Amino acid sequence: MTRTPRIIAAAAATALLLPALAFGQVEEAIDNAALQTKVKTKLMTEAPIKATAVNLETENGVVQLGGFVDDEMKGKKAAEIVAGMDGVRKVDNQLHAKPGDRDAGQAVEDGLLTTKVKAGLAEADLGMAAGINIDTYNGVVLLTGFVDTEEAKNLAEKYVAEHDGVQRVINGIYVRD
């Protein structure tokens, strides 16, 4: 076989495979979105916590619940509700008790810190900032979301911990299977 037919054959094979790969990715995204909607609805109707306060991520049947809640036991109950749902392979419960009381001034400071950390992660170009959720309560920063490697998880934590105003980091980032 000469060089030209090989190139044409490779190009044709690539052209045939790309739509299949793209379709698989689209199908996976649709499945994740459908599961996320189902879980959010279930949390809104049955969970003993405020569902709007929960960061919810889904990927390949793994559901991650993240955020600060008033009562950690209620957060555990919410995770149990989700774990019993069809399509849920695993629940990563990153619902943590709020660290103390917070006044309005601290709430504003926490909001500014969250914004600063998000912008810093994006600027640092760690390649994962878009997939990381950041919640801050009394200077405690909770990281959730999905990354590909343990190294990426640790790098995000290290980067966040270096910001002024961060009292502590809870690294709840899930490393994909």
C-alpha positions in Angstrom: 0.0 0.0 0.0 1.4 3.4 -0.9 1.6 6.3 1.4 -1.5 8.2 0.0 -4.0 5.3 0.4 -2.8 4.8 4.0 -3.3 8.4 4.8 -6.8 8.3 3.2 -7.6 5.1 5.1 -6.4 6.6 8.4 -8.4 9.8 7.7 -11.5 7.8 6.9 -11.2 5.7 10.1 -10.8 8.8 12.1 -13.8 10.4 10.5 -15.9 7.3 11.3 -14.7 7.1 14.9 -15.0 10.8 15.9 -18.8 10.9 15.8 -19.0 7.6 17.9 -16.6 9.1 20.5 -18.6 12.4 20.5 -21.9 10.5 20.8 -20.5 8.6 23.8 -19.5 11.8 25.5 -22.8 13.4 24.7 -24.7 10.4 26.0 -22.6 10.4 29.2 -23.3 14.1 29.7 -27.0 13.5 29.3 -26.9 10.6 31.7 -25.1 12.7 34.3 -27.5 15.7 33.9 -30.5 13.4 34.1 -29.2 11.8 37.3 -28.3 15.2 38.7 -31.8 16.4 38.1 -33.3 13.3 39.7 -31.1 13.7 42.8 -31.8 17.4 43.1 -35.5 16.8 42.9 -35.3 14.0 45.5 -33.3 16.3 47.9 -35.8 19.1 47.5 -38.7 16.9 48.3 -37.4 14.5 50.9 -34.1 15.6 52.4 -33.9 17.1 55.9 -31.6 19.9 54.7 -32.0 22.8 52.4 -31.2 21.3 48.9 -30.4 24.7 47.5 -27.4 24.9 49.9 -25.9 21.7 48.5 -23.3 21.6 45.7 -24.3 18.6 43.7 -22.0 16.9 41.1 -22.7 13.7 39.3 -20.3 11.6 37.1 -20.7 8.0 36.0 -23.1 7.2 38.8 -21.0 8.9 41.5 -23.0 11.6 43.3 -21.1 14.1 45.3 -22.9 16.2 47.9 -20.9 19.2 49.1 -21.4 22.2 51.4 -21.9 23.4 54.9 -25.0 22.3 56.8 -26.5 23.2 60.2 -26.7 19.6 61.3 -24.2 17.0 60.2 -26.7 14.1 61.0 -29.2 15.7 58.6 -26.4 15.7 56.0 -25.8 12.0 56.5 -29.5 11.4 56.2 -29.6 13.2 52.9 -26.7 11.1 51.6 -28.6 7.9 52.7 -31.6 9.1 50.7 -29.4 9.7 47.6 -27.6 6.3 48.0 -30.9 4.5 47.7 -31.7 6.0 44.3 -31.6 4.1 41.0 -28.6 5.0 39.0 -26.5 6.0 42.0 -23.4 3.8 42.1 -21.7 5.7 45.0 -22.3 8.8 47.2 -19.4 11.0 48.2 -20.8 12.9 51.1 -18.9 16.1 51.6 -21.6 17.8 53.7 -19.9 19.3 56.7 -21.2 21.0 59.9 -20.9 24.7 59.8 -17.8 25.7 61.9 -19.5 28.0 64.4 -21.9 30.9 64.0 -21.3 33.6 61.4 -22.4 37.2 61.4 -23.2 39.3 58.3 -19.7 40.8 58.2 -18.1 37.4 58.2 -20.5 36.2 55.5 -19.3 39.0 53.3 -15.7 38.2 54.0 -16.3 34.6 53.2 -18.0 35.5 49.9 -15.0 37.7 49.0 -12.6 34.9 50.0 -14.5 32.4 47.8 -14.3 34.8 44.9 -10.6 35.4 45.4 -9.8 31.7 45.6 -11.9 30.8 42.5 -10.2 33.6 40.5 -6.8 32.5 41.8 -7.4 28.9 40.8 -8.5 30.0 37.3 -5.5 32.3 37.0 -3.1 29.6 38.2 -4.1 27.5 35.2 -4.1 24.2 37.1 -6.3 22.8 34.4 -9.0 21.8 36.8 -10.4 25.0 38.3 -13.7 24.8 36.3 -14.4 21.5 37.9 -13.9 22.6 41.5 -16.6 24.0 43.8 -15.5 26.3 46.6 -17.6 27.0 49.7 -16.4 29.1 52.5 -17.7 29.4 56.1 -15.9 31.4 58.8 -12.7 31.2 56.7 -12.9 27.4 56.3 -12.8 26.5 52.6 -14.4 23.4 51.4 -13.3 22.1 48.0 -15.5 19.6 46.1 -15.8 18.4 42.5 -14.0 15.8 40.3 -10.4 15.7 39.1 -8.4 13.1 37.3 -5.5 12.6 39.7 -4.5 12.7 43.4 -1.8 15.1 42.4 -4.4 17.5 41.0 -6.4 17.2 44.2 -3.4 17.9 46.4 -2.2 20.8 44.2 -5.6 22.5 44.5 -5.5 22.2 48.3 -2.0 23.5 48.5 -2.9 26.5 46.3 -6.0 27.4 48.3 -4.3 27.0 51.6 -1.8 29.7 50.7 -4.4 32.4 50.3 -4.7 35.1 53.0 -7.8 34.6 55.1 -8.0 30.8 54.7 -8.2 29.4 58.2 -8.4 25.7 57.1 -9.1 23.7 53.9 -11.3 20.7 53.8 -10.3 18.9 50.6 -13.4 16.9 49.5 -12.4 16.7 45.9 -13.2 13.3 44.4 -10.5 11.6 42.3 -12.1 9.9 39.3 -12.0 6.0 39.3 
